[in-house]
């Protein structure tokens, strides 16, 4: 037995050796064919890294710089005009929006300086609308989770600066300011209409109203909603927390939209209200020209809040969809496609809302309009 073990493990070459080339030539031919195929694939395949366009060196975007210059000029002009306006609720209404717009303009200037360092580079300017695909494994109610990423991509496309996606802090800061302006404009409009109606219904009390305190209180909800939007976009939270927070935010947006629509409708009846002699001869401009101011405020609201319509549409449709899904109803009849396109459009309109507000303030907010006309029209100045 020991000899058998020595023979088995002696290391000698076995007597019967099978050579594949001699016994199976078809296998060798298959091996050559496989090697040729692999070589062809490697030679014709383009690596994924070669599909990316190289970043361009920093060049100022003249359209962005011009847009920023116009915005800064209008902010300075409105601030200067507001210093000449006496105690007026429209003055405080505009100031509540001008303060965050001033911060936004200052941050845009800082961003322009940082982009000039050339760390992240720029891309080619494209005027095409930024299309956003629905996130994978998500519904239309989950768009706020990706709001900062989507807004950063939108800023990058229209500014051409890669730092909005290279450094998330830039997109985050821009989103916070723009989102606060959106919410503040919604809730401040309700307060402005309240005082505009009161100037006609109770003109004797409008002079003694604490305007600034009312508008400051109205900013508490925008601060809260902006914080909720930001936190939900930054952090992963349990599903019940996200659903509860979004129900409050979307319901608040729908309610304030209904309130503004109701005030617009009520304004039509106030135009038919007779004005007494004391109101016509009042030394206070907000009482003497109450109807004209209300009409211009109505036009201002229509122009400015057309930009808020996409978010209201998304909030309403997504809220109804969640309720129907919770009650096990069929949701295919809802315009879900419209809601899916409305939220990215809402973020895109963040870019032009400041300019629309500034221009509309000069033409439709009566105290600013009157002083702006007098500034550039010598015939309208008081002698």
C-alpha positions in Angstrom: 0.0 0.0 0.0 2.9 2.3 0.7 4.3 1.6 -2.7 1.0 2.5 -4.3 1.0 5.9 -2.5 4.5 6.6 -3.6 3.5 5.8 -7.2 0.4 8.0 -7.0 2.2 11.1 -5.6 5.6 10.6 -7.2 5.1 13.6 -9.6 5.7 11.5 -12.7 3.8 12.5 -15.8 0.8 10.3 -16.5 1.1 8.0 -19.5 -2.1 9.0 -21.2 -2.1 12.7 -22.0 -5.0 14.2 -24.0 -4.1 17.2 -26.1 -7.1 19.3 -27.0 -5.7 20.5 -30.2 -5.3 17.0 -31.5 -8.5 15.6 -30.3 -10.9 18.6 -30.7 -9.9 21.1 -33.3 -13.4 22.7 -33.3 -12.8 23.9 -29.7 -9.6 25.7 -30.7 -11.5 27.4 -33.6 -14.2 28.5 -31.1 -11.6 29.9 -28.8 -10.0 32.0 -31.7 -13.5 33.2 -32.7 -14.3 34.3 -29.1 -11.0 36.2 -28.8 -11.6 38.0 -32.1 -15.1 39.0 -31.0 -13.9 40.4 -27.7 -11.1 42.4 -29.4 -13.7 43.9 -31.8 -16.0 44.9 -29.0 -13.1 46.6 -27.1 -12.0 48.5 -30.2 -15.5 49.8 -31.1 -16.8 50.5 -27.6 -16.6 54.2 -26.5 -15.9 54.6 -22.8 -18.5 56.5 -20.9 -16.1 59.1 -19.7 -15.5 60.3 -23.3 -19.2 61.3 -23.7 -18.9 64.2 -21.2 -18.0 67.5 -22.7 -15.0 69.2 -21.1 -15.7 72.2 -18.9 -15.0 75.6 -20.5 -12.9 78.2 -18.8 -14.8 80.9 -16.9 -16.4 83.5 -19.1 -19.0 86.0 -17.7 -22.5 85.3 -18.8 -23.7 88.7 -20.2 -27.3 87.8 -19.9 -27.1 86.9 -16.3 -25.0 90.0 -15.4 -27.4 92.2 -17.2 -30.4 90.6 -15.5 -28.6 91.0 -12.1 -27.8 94.6 -12.9 -31.4 95.5 -13.7 -32.6 93.7 -10.6 -30.1 95.6 -8.4 -31.0 98.9 -10.0 -34.8 98.3 -9.4 -34.2 97.3 -5.8 -32.2 100.4 -5.1 -34.8 102.6 -6.9 -37.7 101.1 -4.9 -35.8 101.4 -1.6 -35.1 105.1 -2.4 -38.7 105.8 -3.3 -40.0 104.0 -0.2 -38.0 106.5 1.9 -40.1 109.3 0.5 -43.4 107.6 1.2 -45.3 108.4 4.4 -47.0 105.9 6.5 -48.7 103.6 4.0 -49.5 99.9 4.1 -48.4 99.4 0.5 -45.0 100.7 1.5 -44.6 98.1 4.3 -45.9 95.4 1.9 -43.2 96.2 -0.6 -40.5 96.4 2.0 -41.3 92.9 3.3 -40.4 91.6 -0.1 -37.6 94.0 -0.9 -35.5 92.8 2.1 -35.1 89.2 1.0 -34.7 90.4 -2.6 -31.8 92.6 -1.5 -30.2 89.5 0.2 -30.8 87.5 -3.0 -29.1 90.1 -5.2 -26.2 90.3 -2.8 -25.8 86.6 -2.8 -25.9 86.6 -6.6 -23.1 89.1 -6.7 -21.1 86.9 -4.4 -21.9 83.9 -6.6 -20.6 85.8 -9.6 -17.4 86.5 -7.9 -16.9 82.9 -6.8 -17.7 81.7 -10.3 -14.9 83.9 -11.6 -12.3 81.9 -9.6 -12.7 79.2 -12.2 -12.7 76.3 -9.8 -15.8 74.6 -11.2 -15.8 76.0 -14.7 -18.8 76.8 -16.9 -20.8 75.1 -19.5 -22.3 76.2 -22.8 -25.4 78.4 -22.5 -28.6 76.7 -23.5 -31.9 78.6 -23.7 -34.0 75.4 -23.9 -36.4 74.8 -21.1 -34.9 72.5 -18.4 -36.8 69.3 -18.5 -37.0 67.3 -15.3 -37.8 63.7 -15.2 -39.9 62.3 -12.3 -37.6 60.7 -9.7 -37.3 56.9 -9.8 -39.6 55.1 -7.4 -41.5 58.2 -6.4 -44.8 59.9 -6.9 -45.7 63.5 -7.7 -45.8 64.2 -3.9 -42.1 63.4 -3.6 -40.9 66.3 -5.7 -40.1 68.5 -2.7 -37.5 65.9 -1.6 -35.5 66.7 -4.7 -36.3 70.4 -4.8 -32.7 71.7 -4.1 -31.1 69.3 -6.6 -33.6 70.3 -9.3 -33.2 74.0 -8.6 -29.4 73.7 -8.6 -29.6 72.0 -12.1 -31.9 74.8 -13.3 -29.5 77.5 -12.0 -26.6 75.8 -13.6 -28.3 75.6 -17.0 -29.4 79.3 -17.2 -26.3 80.7 -15.5 -23.8 78.3 -17.1 -21.9 78.1 -13.8 -21.0 74.6 -12.6 -20.6 75.7 -9.0 -24.4 75.4 -8.4 -24.0 71.6 -8.7 -20.3 71.4 -7.7 -21.0 73.1 -4.3 -24.5 72.3 -3.0 -24.4 75.3 -0.6 -24.9 77.7 -3.4 -28.0 76.0 -4.6 -29.2 75.7 -1.0 -28.8 79.4 -0.2 -30.5 80.4 -3.4 -33.4 78.0 -2.8 -34.0 79.3 0.7 -34.2 82.9 -0.3 -36.4 82.2 -3.4 -38.7 80.0 -1.5 -39.2 82.5 1.2 -40.0 85.2 -1.4 -42.6 83.0 -2.8 -44.3 82.3 0.5 -44.0 85.8 1.8 -45.5 87.3 -1.4 -48.5 84.9 -1.0 -49.3 85.7 2.6 -48.4 89.4 2.4 -50.9 89.8 -0.4 -53.7 88.7 1.9 -52.7 91.4 4.4 -52.4 94.1 1.7 -55.9 93.3 0.4 -57.3 93.4 3.9 -56.1 97.0 4.4 -57.1 98.0 0.9 -60.6 96.9 1.6 -60.6 98.6 5.0 -59.6 101.9 3.4 -63.0 101.8 1.6 -65.2 100.2 4.2 -63.7 101.8 7.4 -61.6 104.8 6.3 -61.7 106.4 9.7 -59.7 103.5 11.2 -57.1 102.8 8.5 -54.9 105.6 9.7 -54.4 104.1 13.1 -53.7 100.6 12.0 -50.3 99.0 13.0 -49.2 98.2 9.5 -45.7 97.1 10.1 -46.7 94.8 13.0 -49.3 93.1 10.8 -46.9 92.5 8.0 -44.2 91.2 10.4 -46.7 88.7 11.9 -47.6 87.6 8.4 -43.9 86.6 7.8 -44.0 83.9 10.5 -45.8 81.4 8.3 -43.4 81.9 5.3 -40.5 81.4 7.6 -42.0 78.2 8.9 -43.0 76.9 5.4 -39.5 77.7 4.0 -37.9 75.8 6.9 -40.1 72.8 6.3 -39.3 72.8 2.5 -35.6 73.1 3.2 -35.5 70.4 5.9 -37.5 67.9 3.8 -35.2 68.5 0.9 -32.0 68.0 2.9 -32.9 65.1 5.2 -34.5 61.8 5.0 -37.4 61.6 7.4 -40.0 58.9 8.2 -42.8 58.6 5.8 -45.5 59.7 8.2 -43.5 62.8 9.1 -43.0 63.8 5.5 -46.7 63.2 4.7 -47.9 65.2 7.6 -45.6 68.1 6.9 -46.5 68.2 3.2 -50.2 68.1 4.0 -49.9 71.2 6.1 -47.8 73.0 3.5 -50.0 72.1 0.5 -53.2 72.8 2.4 -51.8 76.2 3.5 -50.9 77.0 -0.1 -54.4 76.1 -1.3 -56.1 78.0 1.5 -54.2 81.2 0.9 -54.9 80.9 -2.9 -58.6 80.6 -2.1 -58.3 83.6 0.2 -56.7 85.7 -2.5 -59.3 84.7 -5.0 -62.1 85.6 -2.6 -60.5 89.0 -2.0 -60.3 89.6 -5.7 -63.9 88.7 -6.1 -64.9 90.9 -3.2 -63.0 93.8 -4.6 -65.5 93.9 -7.6 -68.3 94.8 -5.2 -66.3 97.4 -3.4 -65.9 99.3 -6.6 -69.6 99.9 -6.6 -69.7 101.2 -3.1 -70.4 104.9 -2.8 -67.7 107.2 -1.3 -68.6 109.9 1.2 -67.4 113.5 1.0 -65.0 113.1 3.9 -63.1 110.3 2.1 -62.9 112.3 -1.1 -61.4 115.3 0.7 -59.2 113.3 3.1 -55.6 114.5 3.5 -54.5 110.8 3.4 -53.8 109.5 0.0 -54.7 105.9 1.0 -58.2 107.1 1.8 -58.7 109.7 -0.9 -57.7 107.3 -3.7 -58.8 104.1 -2.1 -60.6 102.7 -5.1 -57.9 103.5 -7.6 -55.3 101.9 -5.2 -57.5 98.8 -4.9 -57.8 98.5 -8.7 -54.1 98.8 -9.2 -53.5 96.3 -6.4 -55.8 93.9 -8.2 -53.8 94.2 -11.4 -50.6 93.7 -9.4 -51.9 90.6 -7.8 -53.0 89.1 -11.1 -49.7 89.8 -12.8 -47.5 88.6 -9.9 -49.4 85.6 -8.8 -49.7 84.1 -12.2 -46.2 82.8 -11.4 -47.7 81.1 -8.3 -50.2 79.1 -10.3 -47.9 76.1 -11.0 -47.3 75.5 -7.3 -51.0 75.8 -6.4 -51.9 73.4 -9.2 -49.3 70.9 -8.0 -50.3 71.3 -4.4 -54.0 70.8 -5.1 -53.6 67.8 -7.5 -51.0 66.0 -5.3 -53.1 66.6 -2.2 -56.2 65.2 -3.8 -54.2 62.3 -5.2 -52.9 61.4 -1.7 -56.3 61.5 -0.2 -57.8 59.3 -2.9 -54.9 56.9 -2.6 -55.4 56.7 1.2 -59.1 55.9 0.6 -58.3 53.3 -2.1 -59.9 55.3 -4.9 -58.7 55.2 -8.5 -56.4 58.1 -9.2 -55.9 57.6 -13.0 -58.6 60.2 -13.7 -56.5 63.0 -12.1 -54.2 65.2 -14.3 -51.0 63.7 -12.7 -49.0 64.7 -15.8 -49.8 68.3 -15.3 -48.8 68.1 -11.6 -45.5 66.4 -12.6 -44.7 69.3 -14.9 -46.0 72.0 -12.6 -43.5 71.6 -9.8 -40.3 71.9 -11.9 -42.0 74.9 -13.6 -42.6 76.4 -10.2 -38.8 76.2 -9.4 -37.9 77.7 -12.8 -40.2 80.7 -12.1 -38.1 81.4 -9.0 -35.6 83.0 -11.4 -38.0 85.6 -12.9 -40.3 86.3 -9.9 -38.0 89.0 -8.4 -38.0 91.0 -11.7 -41.7 90.6 -12.2 -42.4 91.9 -8.7 -40.1 94.8 -9.0 -41.5 96.0 -12.3 -45.1 95.4 -11.2 -44.4 97.4 -8.0 -43.3 100.4 -10.0 -46.4 100.3 -12.2 -49.2 99.0 -10.0 -48.4 99.9 -6.4 -49.9 103.4 -6.3 -47.4 105.2 -4.0 -44.4 103.9 -5.9 -46.1 104.5 -9.3 -46.9 108.2 -8.5 -43.4 109.0 -7.3 -41.7 107.1 -10.1 -43.7 109.0 -12.7 -42.9 112.3 -11.0 -39.2 111.4 -11.0 -39.0 110.8 -14.7 -41.8 113.1 -16.0 -41.2 116.8 -15.3 -44.7 117.7 -16.3 -46.2 115.6 -13.5 -44.1 117.2 -10.8 -45.7 119.5 -8.3 -44.7 123.1 -8.8 
